[in-house]
Structures are given as C-alpha cells and as structure tokens.
Amino acid sequence: MSKYQVNDNGYYGDFGGAYIPEMLYPNVEELRQQYLAIIQSAGFQEEFDQLLRDYVGRPSPLYLAERLSDRYGANVFLKREDLNHTGAHKINNTIGQILLAERLGKKRIIAETGAGQHGVATATVCALKGLQCVVYMGAIDIQRQAPNVARMKMMGAEVVAATSGSKTLKDATNEAMRDWINNPVDTHYIIGSVVGPHPYPDMVARFQSVISAETRKQLLEKTGRETPDYAIACVGGGSNAAGMFYHFLDSPEVKLVAVEAAGKGVESGESAATTVLGREGVLHGSRSLLMQTDDGQVVEPYSISAGLDYPGIGPLHAWLHKTKRATYASATDDDAMQAGLLLTQLEGIIPAIESAHALAQLEKMTFAANDNVVVCLSGRGDKDLDNYMKYFGF
C-alpha cells in the first residue's frame, strides 16, 4: 500500500482521523463502514462514469498553452477543469457524493461553500436528483460571489448566511456541522474539499482523482509519456490539488507543487499560507496543519480568493508537506491577479482567482527546455469578474 494513501484508521501518517462530537459519530461511522463498498461497486462506477461523461462533459481537455509555454520555456499544459459543467472541478466530487447519499437513503443534502463553486455544484446535483439542498456560506462570501448565490437559488437551494467569526468559509463549515448534528438521520453532508473527519478526505480525493487519471492518458497521447515533470495546483483545503496529484503520488519523478494563498504577504497578518504559518492541531474533525494562536484559537485567514480563504489544509496535504513529497509555495493577491490577467491576455482564458494562484507560481520557477508542466486550471473566472474589474480598474 502506498504511504500516501489513507490507512485503516483514517490517517495519512500523522494526520487525519475523525475528531468529532459524539452526536456526529453515527453519521460518520455509517459513511466509514459503507463508502468503499458503495463507490467500488459496478453499479456505482457505471452511473458515476456516465454522469461525468454525459452531464459534466468529461474528459476535460489537456490544453498545450503555446504562448504561455513560450513565456516560461517549457511545455505548459492546462488541465481544463474550468470547462466542466458548473465551471470548476467541484462537480466531480458532488456527483460522487450525491450517488453515495442516494444509496444511503438520504433525502436532504447540506454543504458549505466559500467561492460558491462547491455550493453551485451541490445545488446542481440536488436539482438533478430531486433532493432538498441547504448551502451554508459566509456572509462576506455571499456579497463577493453574488452570481454563484443566484445560481444556487435558481436551482432551488436554500442559501444560509454564516454571520459569526470572519463570515467566510471556516464559519460556513461550522454552521454546516451544527446542522448535521441536529439532523443526523435523513441528511448527508457533502463536504467540498479533502478536509473533515475520515472518510471525507479519502472519499473526496478518490472522486477528484479523475483529474490525474485523465491527465496520464492525455499526456501519453500528446507526449509519449504518462507522467509530467511538474504538476501544479492551488490549495485551500486542497481538493483540486489532491485530484491533480493522486495518480502521481507514487511517481517520484513528478515534482508536485501546491500553491497557497499568501494574501497581502505571508507575514502580513492577512494570509492563508497554512504550511508556513500553521501548526499541528485539529480543525473540522481531522488532525492537520492549521493557523492557530498559542492557546489553540483558530487564526482568521485572508485571501482575495474566497475559495482559498481557509485556515487549515487537508490531512493528505499536511502529510505530503511533512514528508516533502510535495512542495508548498504561496502567491500573494497581487501575484494571483497579475497571473490571471496574463493568462487571459496570452491565451484568451479567464481563470478563477483560485486557479490564478497556481499560474502565479510559474513566474517563480525555472524549467528545462522540454519539461512538461501541467497546471490544474481548477475553475473559470466568470464568478470573479467583479473582483478583476475592481482590481484592474476596468
């Protein structure tokens, strides 16, 4: 078994587990006991693959960005998750989890969302399957991601504002956890990232691993090699990066690069660079790295990108960081906005600000002439146009 896969106790090395209140134990234990048998069954796989193909539009293209490649002196490929239905990678996971929820007999779905992409993806699959949907979202994120809020409501979801703390993703997650405690029997909680109590980090990573599974096949067709020299992705909780890295974890020749949000600067006090600023602790049900004070209070994160505005990191990423299997870098708001504009003007693709953090890392790297570099373009920038316009004064 790979040392980067979750073990039977729900840990990646030192990180993971299920640190949950007793009230949540039945919900989480039901999932733990059944998720692998369900998702590995032939019927599940057949429906999952069919929906990914016919509904989501997979496989997503692997696009050789020629003008970007000329700039960086390498073959820069973009894994186009922005072209999925709903505009991001999040739908891969929500399709998987809604099929799981159906098989567990759940009638009501709850979710948390930051940038709104996971909320939209959850509302989408609930509409598809006719299930009740409640999405918790920070009050600040509701303001800065208005188009996604409108999409969720149009699909019949109830959007509930989280008004405590920083009024962002962390607080939305707290509210969703409270809801699940109060509605343990009929409700399934679709967590949007590789965070939370076991089995969520493993389950979400498995659903997102379609990204790297496709990339291997597509690279073989385009280059004659299944593995890139570099795989780069942005990280908040870390689901698109987990998906991008998954099938390369045991290929040491692939350099894995994860890019966190440095906000206004790593040491500015307004940042979400967890691997630099964080220490080991428990957040939202698992042991991982998180930004916290000396007495264990969670430090409020900050990023211009709502989807990276999270004070922790998934336990798989904490382990990849600790074992140095992956490199964890960071990009400031300014780095990301400039990288987003650059991609738009060189390739005609407007990226989500989250994805722009991954693109920003290219500016800081030096490549050999024939290096194959895959960047996960985790989402499209429609939802961020207002932020782009304000930033650049368009």
C-alpha positions as CSV (number, residue, x, y, z in Angstrom):
1,M,0.0,0.0,0.0
2,S,1.2,3.5,-0.8
3,K,2.4,5.5,2.1
4,Y,0.4,8.4,0.7
5,Q,-2.9,6.6,0.9
6,V,-5.1,6.7,4.0
7,N,-4.7,3.8,6.4
8,D,-7.4,1.7,8.0
9,N,-7.7,4.2,10.9
10,G,-8.2,7.2,8.6
11,Y,-4.7,8.6,8.9
12,Y,-2.2,9.8,6.4
13,G,0.9,9.4,8.5
14,D,0.5,11.8,11.4
15,F,-2.6,13.5,10.0
16,G,-6.3,12.7,9.6
17,G,-8.7,10.7,11.9
18,A,-12.2,11.6,13.0
19,Y,-12.3,14.1,15.9
20,I,-16.0,14.6,16.2
21,P,-18.6,15.2,18.9
22,E,-20.4,12.1,20.0
23,M,-23.6,13.3,18.3
24,L,-21.9,13.0,14.9
25,Y,-20.5,9.6,15.5
26,P,-23.4,7.6,13.9
27,N,-23.3,9.7,10.7
28,V,-19.6,9.5,10.2
29,E,-19.4,5.8,11.2
30,E,-22.2,4.9,8.7
31,L,-20.1,6.5,6.0
32,R,-16.9,4.9,7.1
33,Q,-18.3,1.5,7.1
34,Q,-20.1,1.7,3.7
35,Y,-18.3,4.2,1.4
36,L,-15.7,2.0,-0.1
37,A,-18.1,-0.9,-0.8
38,I,-20.6,1.5,-2.4
39,I,-18.2,3.5,-4.5
40,Q,-16.3,0.5,-5.7
41,S,-19.4,-1.4,-6.8
42,A,-20.0,-1.9,-10.5
43,G,-23.4,-0.1,-10.5
44,F,-22.0,3.0,-8.8
45,Q,-19.0,3.2,-11.1
46,E,-21.2,2.8,-14.2
47,E,-23.5,5.6,-13.1
48,F,-20.6,7.8,-11.9
49,D,-18.7,7.4,-15.2
50,Q,-21.9,8.0,-17.3
51,L,-22.7,11.3,-15.5
52,L,-19.1,12.5,-15.6
53,R,-19.2,11.9,-19.4
54,D,-22.7,13.0,-20.4
55,Y,-23.6,15.6,-17.7
56,V,-20.3,17.1,-16.6
57,G,-18.6,16.8,-20.1
58,R,-15.5,14.8,-19.2
59,P,-12.8,14.1,-20.0
60,S,-11.8,17.8,-19.6
61,P,-9.2,18.8,-22.2
62,L,-5.5,18.9,-21.6
63,Y,-4.5,22.0,-23.5
64,L,-1.0,22.9,-24.6
65,A,-0.9,26.7,-23.9
66,E,1.6,27.7,-26.6
67,R,2.0,31.4,-25.8
68,L,2.4,30.6,-22.0
69,S,4.9,27.9,-23.0
70,D,6.9,30.4,-24.9
71,R,7.0,32.7,-22.0
72,Y,8.2,30.0,-19.5
73,G,10.4,28.0,-21.8
74,A,8.6,24.7,-21.2
75,N,5.6,22.8,-22.4
76,V,2.8,24.2,-20.2
77,F,-0.4,22.2,-20.3
78,L,-3.6,23.4,-18.7
79,K,-5.9,20.7,-17.3
80,R,-9.2,22.4,-18.2
81,E,-11.4,21.8,-15.2
82,D,-12.9,25.2,-15.9
83,L,-14.7,23.6,-18.8
84,N,-16.7,21.2,-16.6
85,H,-20.4,21.8,-16.2
86,T,-20.7,24.5,-13.4
87,G,-17.3,25.8,-14.2
88,A,-14.9,24.1,-11.8
89,H,-13.6,20.8,-10.5
90,K,-16.1,20.7,-7.7
91,I,-18.7,18.8,-9.7
92,N,-16.6,15.7,-9.8
93,N,-17.0,15.3,-6.1
94,T,-20.6,16.3,-5.8
95,I,-21.7,13.8,-8.5
96,G,-19.9,11.1,-6.5
97,Q,-21.4,12.1,-3.1
98,I,-25.0,12.5,-4.4
99,L,-24.8,9.0,-5.7
100,L,-23.5,7.8,-2.4
101,A,-26.2,9.7,-0.5
102,E,-28.9,8.1,-2.7
103,R,-27.6,4.7,-1.9
104,L,-27.6,5.5,1.8
105,G,-31.2,6.6,1.6
106,K,-30.6,10.3,2.4
107,K,-33.3,12.8,1.4
108,R,-31.7,16.1,2.4
109,I,-28.3,17.5,1.5
110,I,-26.2,20.2,3.2
111,A,-23.0,21.8,2.1
112,E,-20.6,24.6,2.9
113,T,-19.1,26.9,0.3
114,G,-16.5,29.7,0.1
115,A,-16.2,30.9,-3.5
116,G,-19.6,29.4,-4.2
117,Q,-18.4,26.8,-6.7
118,H,-18.9,23.9,-4.4
119,G,-22.3,25.3,-3.4
120,V,-23.3,25.6,-7.1
121,A,-22.1,22.1,-7.8
122,T,-24.1,20.7,-4.8
123,A,-27.2,22.6,-5.8
124,T,-26.8,21.3,-9.3
125,V,-26.7,17.6,-8.3
126,C,-29.6,18.1,-5.9
127,A,-31.6,19.5,-8.7
128,L,-30.6,16.6,-10.9
129,K,-31.7,14.1,-8.3
130,G,-34.6,15.9,-6.7
131,L,-33.2,16.2,-3.2
132,Q,-33.6,19.1,-0.8
133,C,-30.5,21.3,-0.6
134,V,-29.2,23.7,2.1
135,V,-25.9,25.6,1.5
136,Y,-24.1,27.5,4.2
137,M,-22.0,30.4,3.0
138,G,-20.2,33.2,4.9
139,A,-22.0,36.5,4.8
140,I,-18.9,38.2,3.3
141,D,-18.6,35.5,0.6
142,I,-22.3,35.9,-0.3
143,Q,-21.5,39.6,-1.0
144,R,-18.4,38.9,-3.1
145,Q,-19.8,35.9,-5.0
146,A,-23.3,37.1,-5.9
147,P,-23.6,35.3,-9.3
148,N,-23.0,31.9,-7.6
149,V,-25.6,32.7,-4.9
150,A,-28.1,33.5,-7.7
151,R,-27.3,30.2,-9.4
152,M,-27.8,28.2,-6.2
153,K,-31.2,29.9,-5.5
154,M,-32.3,29.4,-9.1
155,M,-31.7,25.6,-8.7
156,G,-33.8,25.5,-5.7
157,A,-31.2,25.6,-2.9
158,E,-31.6,27.5,0.3
159,V,-28.5,29.6,0.9
160,V,-28.0,30.3,4.6
161,A,-25.5,33.1,5.7
162,A,-22.9,32.4,8.3
163,T,-22.6,35.6,10.3
164,S,-20.1,34.6,13.0
165,G,-16.3,34.9,13.1
166,S,-14.8,36.1,9.8
167,K,-18.1,35.3,8.0
168,T,-16.2,33.2,5.4
169,L,-15.6,29.5,4.7
170,K,-14.5,28.4,8.1
171,D,-17.7,29.8,9.7
172,A,-19.9,28.3,6.9
173,T,-18.3,24.9,7.7
174,N,-19.0,25.3,11.4
175,E,-22.7,26.0,10.6
176,A,-23.0,23.0,8.3
177,M,-21.5,20.8,11.1
178,R,-24.1,22.1,13.5
179,D,-26.9,21.4,11.1
180,W,-25.7,17.8,10.6
181,I,-25.6,17.2,14.4
182,N,-29.3,18.4,14.5
183,N,-30.4,16.3,11.5
184,P,-28.4,13.0,11.8
185,V,-30.9,10.6,10.2
186,D,-32.1,12.0,6.8
187,T,-29.2,14.4,6.0
188,H,-25.9,13.8,4.1
189,Y,-23.2,16.5,4.4
190,I,-21.4,16.9,1.1
191,I,-18.0,18.3,2.2
192,G,-16.4,20.2,-0.7
193,S,-12.7,19.6,0.0
194,V,-10.3,16.9,1.2
195,V,-10.9,18.1,4.8
196,G,-13.2,17.0,7.6
197,P,-13.3,13.7,9.6
198,H,-12.4,10.4,7.9
199,P,-13.6,9.1,5.4
200,Y,-14.2,12.5,3.8
201,P,-10.6,13.4,2.8
202,D,-10.1,10.0,1.2
203,M,-13.6,10.0,-0.4
204,V,-13.2,13.4,-1.9
205,A,-9.7,12.7,-3.2
206,R,-11.0,9.5,-4.9
207,F,-13.7,11.4,-6.7
208,Q,-11.3,14.1,-7.7
209,S,-8.6,11.6,-8.8
210,V,-10.3,11.5,-12.2
211,I,-8.3,14.7,-12.9
212,S,-4.9,12.9,-12.8
213,A,-6.2,9.7,-14.2
214,E,-7.2,11.6,-17.4
215,T,-4.0,13.6,-17.4
216,R,-1.9,10.4,-17.5
217,K,-3.8,9.2,-20.6
218,Q,-3.8,12.6,-22.3
219,L,-0.1,13.2,-21.7
220,L,0.7,9.8,-23.1
221,E,-1.2,10.7,-26.3
222,K,0.4,14.1,-26.6
223,T,4.0,13.5,-25.4
224,G,4.6,9.7,-25.3
225,R,5.0,9.9,-21.5
226,E,2.3,9.3,-18.9
227,T,3.9,11.5,-16.3
228,P,4.7,15.2,-16.4
229,D,7.9,16.8,-14.9
230,Y,5.7,19.1,-12.8
231,A,2.1,19.0,-11.6
232,I,1.0,22.4,-10.1
233,A,-2.3,23.2,-8.4
234,C,-3.7,25.8,-6.0
235,V,-4.5,24.7,-2.4
236,G,-7.1,25.9,0.1
237,G,-8.4,22.8,1.7
238,G,-6.9,21.1,-1.3
239,S,-9.4,19.1,-3.4
240,N,-8.3,20.1,-6.9
241,A,-4.6,19.6,-5.9
242,A,-5.4,16.2,-4.4
243,G,-7.1,15.2,-7.6
244,M,-4.2,16.5,-9.7
245,F,-1.6,14.8,-7.6
246,Y,-3.4,11.5,-6.8
247,H,-2.1,9.2,-9.6
248,F,1.4,10.8,-9.5
249,L,1.9,10.3,-5.7
250,D,4.0,7.1,-6.2
251,S,5.8,8.5,-9.2
252,P,8.8,10.3,-7.6
253,E,9.9,11.7,-10.9
254,V,6.9,14.0,-10.9
255,K,7.5,17.2,-8.9
256,L,4.3,18.2,-7.1
257,V,3.8,21.9,-6.4
258,A,0.9,23.2,-4.4
259,V,0.3,26.9,-4.2
260,E,-1.4,28.5,-1.1
261,A,-2.8,32.0,-0.8
262,A,-0.3,34.4,0.8
263,G,-2.9,37.2,0.8
264,K,-1.3,40.5,1.4
265,G,2.0,38.7,2.3
266,V,2.8,35.6,4.3
267,E,3.9,37.6,7.4
268,S,1.3,40.4,6.9
269,G,-1.3,39.0,9.3
270,E,-3.6,38.8,6.3
271,S,-2.8,35.4,4.7
272,A,-3.9,31.8,4.3
273,A,-0.5,30.2,3.9
274,T,-1.2,27.3,6.2
275,T,2.0,25.3,5.7
276,V,4.2,28.3,6.6
277,L,2.0,29.8,9.4
278,G,0.2,26.6,10.7
279,R,0.9,24.1,13.4
280,E,-0.4,20.7,14.0
281,G,-3.9,20.6,15.6
282,V,-7.5,19.6,15.0
283,L,-9.8,21.5,12.7
284,H,-13.3,20.5,11.4
285,G,-12.9,16.9,12.5
286,S,-9.3,15.9,11.5
287,R,-5.8,16.4,12.7
288,S,-3.8,18.5,10.3
289,L,-2.0,21.8,10.0
290,L,-3.9,24.9,10.8
291,M,-3.3,28.6,11.7
292,Q,-3.8,29.0,15.4
293,T,-2.8,31.1,18.3
294,D,-0.7,29.9,21.2
295,D,-3.8,28.9,23.1
296,G,-5.3,27.0,20.2
297,Q,-7.7,29.5,18.8
298,V,-8.1,29.5,15.0
299,V,-6.5,32.5,13.3
300,E,-8.7,34.2,10.8
301,P,-7.4,33.6,7.3
302,Y,-7.5,36.1,4.4
303,S,-7.3,35.8,0.7
304,I,-8.7,37.8,-2.2
305,S,-9.9,34.4,-3.4
306,A,-12.9,33.2,-1.4
307,G,-12.1,29.5,-2.2
308,L,-8.6,29.7,-0.7
309,D,-9.7,31.6,2.4
310,Y,-9.3,28.7,4.8
311,P,-7.2,28.5,8.0
312,G,-6.2,24.8,7.5
313,I,-5.2,22.3,4.9
314,G,-6.4,18.7,4.2
315,P,-4.6,15.9,6.1
316,L,-3.2,14.4,2.9
317,H,-1.6,17.7,2.1
318,A,-0.2,18.1,5.6
319,W,1.4,14.7,5.2
320,L,2.8,15.5,1.7
321,H,4.2,18.7,3.2
322,K,5.8,17.0,6.2
323,T,7.3,14.2,4.1
324,K,8.4,16.7,1.4
325,R,6.7,14.7,-1.3
326,A,5.2,17.9,-2.5
327,T,6.5,21.5,-2.4
328,Y,4.1,24.0,-0.8
329,A,4.6,27.6,-2.1
330,S,2.4,30.6,-1.9
331,A,1.2,33.5,-4.1
332,T,0.0,36.9,-2.9
333,D,-3.2,38.6,-4.0
334,D,-1.2,40.7,-6.4
335,D,0.7,37.7,-7.8
336,A,-2.5,35.9,-8.5
337,M,-4.4,38.8,-10.1
338,Q,-1.5,39.5,-12.4
339,A,-1.2,35.9,-13.4
340,G,-5.0,35.8,-14.1
341,L,-4.7,38.8,-16.3
342,L,-1.7,37.3,-18.1
343,L,-3.5,34.0,-18.9
344,T,-6.5,36.0,-20.2
345,Q,-4.3,38.1,-22.5
346,L,-2.0,35.4,-23.7
347,E,-4.5,32.5,-24.1
348,G,-8.0,34.0,-24.1
349,I,-8.9,32.1,-20.9
350,I,-10.2,33.9,-17.8
351,P,-9.2,31.7,-14.8
352,A,-10.8,31.7,-11.4
353,I,-8.7,33.7,-8.9
354,E,-8.1,30.4,-7.1
355,S,-6.5,28.9,-10.2
356,A,-4.6,32.1,-10.9
357,H,-2.6,31.4,-7.7
358,A,-1.3,28.2,-9.3
359,L,-0.4,30.1,-12.5
360,A,1.5,32.7,-10.5
361,Q,3.9,30.0,-9.4
362,L,5.2,29.7,-13.0
363,E,6.8,33.2,-12.7
364,K,8.9,31.9,-9.8
365,M,10.2,28.7,-11.4
366,T,12.9,27.8,-13.9
367,F,12.3,24.9,-16.3
368,A,14.4,22.9,-18.7
369,A,13.5,23.3,-22.4
370,N,11.5,20.1,-22.8
371,D,9.9,20.0,-19.3
372,N,6.2,19.0,-19.4
373,V,4.4,21.1,-16.8
374,V,0.7,20.5,-16.0
375,V,-1.2,23.2,-14.2
376,C,-4.7,22.4,-12.9
377,L,-7.0,25.2,-14.1
378,S,-9.5,24.4,-11.4
379,G,-12.2,26.9,-12.3
380,R,-13.2,29.6,-14.7
381,G,-13.3,33.3,-13.8
382,D,-16.9,34.3,-14.5
383,K,-17.6,34.5,-10.8
384,D,-14.6,36.7,-10.3
385,L,-15.1,39.3,-13.0
386,D,-16.3,41.9,-10.5
387,N,-13.1,41.4,-8.4
388,Y,-10.9,41.5,-11.5
389,M,-12.6,44.7,-12.7
390,K,-12.2,46.5,-9.3
391,Y,-8.6,45.4,-9.1
392,F,-7.5,46.5,-12.5
393,G,-9.9,49.4,-12.8
394,F,-11.6,48.2,-16.0
